[in-house]
Amino acid sequence: MTADRTAASDSEHLTIAIDAMGGDHAPGAIVEGAIQAVQQLECRVVLFGDDAAIRAVLPAGELPDGVEIQPTSEVIAMHDEPGAAVRKKKDSSVVRTAEAVRDGRAHAMVGAGNTGATMASALLRFGRIRGAARPAIGVPIPVPFAQPHLLVDGGATVDCSPEWLVQFAQMGRAYARLRLKVDEPTVGLLSNGEEAGKGDDLRKRTYALLEGEPWFVGNVEGRDMMSGHPHVIVADGFTGNVALKTVEGTMKAAANLVFTTLGAPEVKEAADVLAPLLLQAVTDYLDPDTIGGAALLGVDGVCVISHGSSSARAIVNAVALAIDCVRGNFVDRMQEAIVGEPAGAGVTEEAYAS
């Protein structure tokens, strides 16, 4: 049995494999976050990447207890084509990170680099869980002053069939139980109108398959993003990723508008009082570093994908999410959601490639 599915007691120190070279601020922010995670979460971490580069950013140049380095000779850059790079750069930091989970040397992996490469590494090294047609990224969408809801898929599978979207809904509900602590999560289908007949052929056929499920609330629109209802919003990876980036851009624009307005001379005195309060609210509810990362659903292991600009704080929260997934039997939950049985042997890399 691989380490990601080993039952872990609350007292057991889990081992998390981290791609130290992935992300805009790597390796500095990644290493800093990994060390903080060990201190705050009582876990162990293994950093995969360039040994000299990692050691150069260690505090006082010393390797803290609970932190290990596994040197690698290659890095998959943000501009690399994910599938080809994963197959070609077999000694890259992200590929070796995934292999650590596959081989039972780590319980879960965290990567903030090339999203496609992180996903492909997990998919090709872990394999898919039995019955899973394609993977999906479960992305928490922030809701001001409330718990987030989940967008599935955030960009893993851009071309989908209706049957795959049904699986995304099933896995999304299982993940919402773990991530959102909701007993009976509701699911909506992202479309261009809430009426049953709205949408393209994919949406209409998916609606017909989901209709009648007690947890299916029907179509939802883009304006429902960040509303908190329903608990899970299902989309193909192309539509979901566009929606996700739209939300991110809108949040940034809104934040810039607020703080630019507060910076005007005529409101400066009041702004000096209000700005710290507003900044704290934005940080607590809208900052992606608070969420840490998104889980990859449908693969036979725990993979948390962090955003490219992850800070040390984001890495700590990503590790915390990975630990929660391991302790919450994430893989078994996904398997049971699809076929109603505990997880078994996944689809191997060779089977996927064929």
C-alpha positions in Angstrom: 0.0 0.0 0.0 1.4 3.4 -0.9 2.0 6.0 1.8 -0.7 8.4 0.6 -3.4 5.9 1.6 -1.8 4.5 4.7 -4.1 5.2 7.7 -2.4 7.9 9.7 -3.0 8.5 13.4 -3.2 12.0 14.7 0.2 11.5 16.4 2.0 10.3 13.3 4.3 12.8 11.6 3.4 12.7 7.9 6.0 13.2 5.2 5.2 15.7 2.5 7.2 15.9 -0.8 7.6 19.4 -2.1 8.8 20.6 -5.5 11.3 23.2 -4.2 12.0 24.6 -7.7 8.3 25.3 -8.7 6.8 28.8 -8.5 7.7 32.4 -9.2 9.5 32.8 -5.8 11.3 29.4 -5.8 13.3 28.2 -4.1 13.3 30.9 -1.4 9.6 31.1 -0.6 9.1 27.4 -1.0 11.9 26.4 1.4 10.8 29.1 3.9 7.3 27.7 3.8 8.4 24.1 4.1 10.4 24.9 7.2 7.5 26.8 8.7 5.2 23.9 7.9 7.5 21.5 9.8 7.5 23.8 12.8 3.8 24.6 12.8 2.3 21.3 11.6 4.6 18.8 13.1 5.2 17.1 9.8 8.3 16.1 7.8 9.1 17.5 4.4 11.4 16.4 1.6 12.5 19.1 -0.8 13.2 18.1 -4.3 15.4 20.3 -6.5 18.9 21.8 -7.0 20.8 21.0 -3.8 23.0 24.1 -4.0 20.1 26.5 -4.7 18.1 25.0 -1.8 21.0 25.2 0.7 21.7 28.8 -0.3 18.3 29.9 1.1 18.4 27.8 4.3 18.5 29.9 7.5 22.2 30.0 8.5 22.8 27.5 5.8 21.8 24.6 8.1 19.2 21.9 7.4 16.6 22.0 10.2 15.3 18.9 11.8 12.4 17.3 9.8 13.6 18.7 6.5 15.4 16.6 3.9 16.8 17.5 0.5 16.6 15.1 -2.5 18.8 16.6 -5.2 17.5 16.6 -8.8 19.3 17.8 -12.0 16.4 19.2 -14.0 13.5 21.8 -13.7 10.3 22.0 -15.7 9.9 25.7 -16.5 6.5 27.5 -16.8 6.8 27.7 -20.6 7.5 24.0 -21.0 4.8 21.8 -22.6 3.7 19.7 -19.6 3.2 16.2 -21.0 6.4 16.3 -23.1 8.5 17.8 -20.3 7.3 15.2 -17.8 8.2 12.4 -20.1 11.6 13.9 -21.1 12.8 15.5 -17.9 12.6 12.4 -15.7 15.0 13.8 -13.1 13.1 17.1 -12.7 12.0 18.2 -9.3 8.3 17.8 -9.9 8.6 14.3 -11.4 10.7 13.1 -8.5 8.3 14.7 -6.1 5.5 12.6 -7.5 7.6 9.5 -7.5 8.2 9.9 -3.8 4.5 9.5 -3.2 4.2 6.6 -5.7 7.0 4.7 -4.1 5.7 5.2 -0.5 8.5 7.6 0.6 6.0 10.5 1.1 2.3 10.7 2.0 1.5 13.5 -0.4 3.0 16.1 -2.8 2.9 19.8 -3.1 3.9 21.8 -6.2 3.6 25.5 -7.1 5.3 25.3 -10.5 3.9 24.6 -13.9 0.4 23.5 -13.2 0.1 21.2 -16.2 3.4 19.5 -15.3 2.5 19.1 -11.7 -0.8 17.5 -12.7 0.8 15.3 -15.4 3.5 14.2 -13.0 0.9 13.1 -10.5 -1.3 11.5 -13.2 1.5 9.6 -14.9 3.2 8.5 -11.7 0.3 7.8 -9.4 -2.2 6.6 -12.1 -5.9 7.2 -11.9 -8.1 5.6 -9.3 -10.2 2.8 -10.6 -13.1 4.0 -12.6 -11.9 7.6 -13.0 -12.1 8.7 -16.6 -10.1 11.9 -16.2 -8.7 14.0 -13.3 -10.1 17.3 -12.2 -8.8 20.2 -10.1 -11.0 21.1 -7.1 -10.4 24.8 -6.5 -11.8 26.6 -3.5 -13.6 29.8 -4.5 -13.5 32.4 -1.7 -16.8 33.7 -0.4 -16.5 36.9 1.7 -17.1 36.3 5.4 -18.2 32.7 4.8 -16.8 29.3 3.9 -15.7 28.9 0.2 -17.3 26.7 -2.3 -15.6 24.5 -4.9 -15.1 24.8 -8.6 -14.5 21.4 -10.3 -12.7 21.4 -12.8 -10.3 24.3 -12.5 -8.3 23.3 -15.6 -7.2 19.7 -15.6 -9.4 18.3 -18.4 -10.3 20.9 -21.0 -12.3 18.7 -23.4 -15.0 16.7 -21.5 -17.9 14.3 -22.1 -21.1 14.5 -20.1 -20.2 11.3 -18.3 -16.9 12.9 -17.1 -18.7 15.9 -15.8 -21.0 13.6 -13.8 -17.8 12.1 -12.3 -16.5 15.5 -11.5 -19.8 16.2 -9.6 -19.5 13.0 -7.7 -15.8 13.6 -6.8 -16.6 17.2 -6.0 -19.2 16.2 -3.5 -16.8 13.8 -1.8 -14.2 16.5 -1.6 -16.7 19.1 -0.3 -17.5 16.7 2.6 -13.8 16.7 3.5 -12.8 20.2 2.6 -15.9 22.2 3.5 -17.2 19.8 6.3 -20.7 19.7 4.6 -22.7 16.5 5.0 -24.8 16.8 1.9 -23.1 19.1 -0.6 -25.2 20.6 -3.4 -24.0 20.7 -7.0 -24.6 23.2 -9.8 -23.6 23.0 -13.5 -21.9 26.2 -14.8 -23.8 27.4 -17.9 -24.9 30.6 -19.6 -28.4 30.6 -17.9 -30.1 28.9 -15.0 -33.0 27.5 -17.1 -32.8 23.8 -17.9 -32.6 24.3 -21.6 -29.7 26.7 -21.5 -26.2 25.9 -22.6 -24.4 24.1 -25.4 -24.7 20.4 -26.3 -22.3 19.4 -23.5 -24.2 21.3 -20.9 -27.6 20.0 -22.0 -26.5 16.4 -22.1 -24.8 16.7 -18.7 -27.9 18.3 -17.2 -30.0 15.3 -18.4 -27.7 12.9 -16.7 -27.7 14.9 -13.4 -31.4 15.8 -13.4 -33.2 13.9 -10.7 -30.3 13.7 -8.3 -31.5 15.2 -5.0 -28.2 17.1 -4.6 -28.3 18.7 -8.1 -29.7 22.2 -8.1 -29.5 22.8 -11.8 -27.6 25.3 -13.9 -25.8 28.2 -12.3 -24.3 31.2 -13.9 -21.0 33.1 -13.6 -22.6 35.5 -11.2 -23.0 32.7 -8.7 -19.3 32.4 -8.3 -18.3 33.7 -4.8 -21.9 33.5 -3.6 -21.4 30.3 -1.7 -24.3 28.5 -3.4 -24.2 25.7 -4.4 -21.4 24.0 -2.5 -19.9 22.6 -5.8 -19.9 24.2 -9.2 -19.1 21.8 -12.1 -17.5 22.7 -15.4 -15.2 21.4 -18.0 -11.6 22.4 -17.5 -11.6 25.0 -20.2 -14.8 26.8 -19.0 -13.8 26.4 -15.3 -10.3 27.8 -15.8 -11.7 30.9 -17.7 -14.2 31.4 -14.9 -11.5 31.0 -12.3 -9.2 33.5 -13.9 -12.1 35.9 -14.4 -12.8 35.8 -10.6 -9.1 36.3 -9.8 -8.9 39.3 -12.1 -12.1 40.8 -10.8 -10.9 40.5 -7.2 -7.6 42.2 -8.0 -9.4 45.0 -9.9 -11.8 45.5 -7.0 -9.0 45.6 -4.5 -7.0 48.1 -6.6 -10.1 50.3 -6.9 -10.7 50.3 -3.2 -7.2 51.1 -2.1 -6.7 53.6 -4.9 -9.8 55.4 -3.7 -8.6 55.3 -0.1 -5.3 56.8 -1.2 -7.0 60.0 -2.5 -6.0 63.1 -0.5 -9.6 64.0 0.4 -10.2 60.7 2.3 -6.7 60.1 3.6 -7.5 60.8 7.3 -10.3 58.3 7.3 -8.3 55.9 5.1 -5.6 55.7 7.7 -8.1 54.1 10.0 -10.0 52.0 7.5 -7.2 50.7 5.3 -5.7 48.3 7.9 -9.2 46.8 8.6 -10.0 46.4 4.9 -6.6 44.9 4.2 -7.1 42.3 7.0 -10.5 41.4 5.6 -9.1 40.9 2.1 -6.3 38.8 3.5 -8.5 36.6 5.5 -11.1 35.9 2.8 -9.8 36.7 -0.6 -6.0 36.1 -0.5 -5.2 32.9 -2.3 -2.3 32.3 0.1 -4.9 31.6 2.8 -6.3 28.7 0.8 -2.9 27.4 -0.1 -3.8 25.2 -3.1 -6.2 23.0 -4.9 -6.4 19.2 -4.8 -6.2 17.0 -7.9 -9.2 14.7 -7.9 -9.2 11.3 -9.6 -5.6 10.3 -9.2 -4.3 7.5 -6.9 -2.5 9.8 -4.4 -2.7 13.2 -2.8 -1.4 16.1 -4.9 -1.9 19.7 -3.9 -1.4 22.3 -6.6 -0.4 25.8 -5.4 -0.6 28.9 -7.4 2.5 30.1 -9.2 3.1 33.2 -7.0 2.9 31.2 -3.8 4.5 32.8 -0.7 5.8 30.9 2.3 2.4 31.3 3.9 0.8 29.7 0.9 3.1 26.7 1.1 2.3 26.2 4.8 -1.4 26.2 4.0 -0.8 23.9 1.0 1.0 21.4 3.3 -1.8 21.7 5.8 -4.3 20.8 3.1 -2.2 17.8 2.0 -2.1 16.6 5.6 -5.9 17.0 5.9 -6.4 15.0 2.7 -4.2 12.2 3.9 -5.8 12.0 7.3 -9.2 12.3 5.7 -8.7 9.3 3.4 -8.9 11.5 0.4 -8.2 8.8 -2.2 -10.7 6.3 -0.8 -13.4 9.0 -0.7 -12.8 9.8 -4.4 -12.9 6.0 -5.3 -16.1 5.5 -3.3 -17.7 8.5 -4.9 -17.2 7.0 -8.4 -17.8 3.2 -7.9 -19.0 2.9 -4.4 -16.0 0.8 -3.3 -12.7 1.5 -1.5 -9.7 2.4 -3.6 -7.6 -0.3 -5.2 -4.9 -0.4 -7.8 -4.9 2.7 -9.9 -4.5 3.0 -13.7 -0.7 2.8 -14.3 1.3 5.2 -16.4 1.6 2.5 -19.2 -2.2 2.1 -19.2 -2.7 5.8 -19.4 -0.2 6.2 -22.2 -1.9 3.5 -24.2 
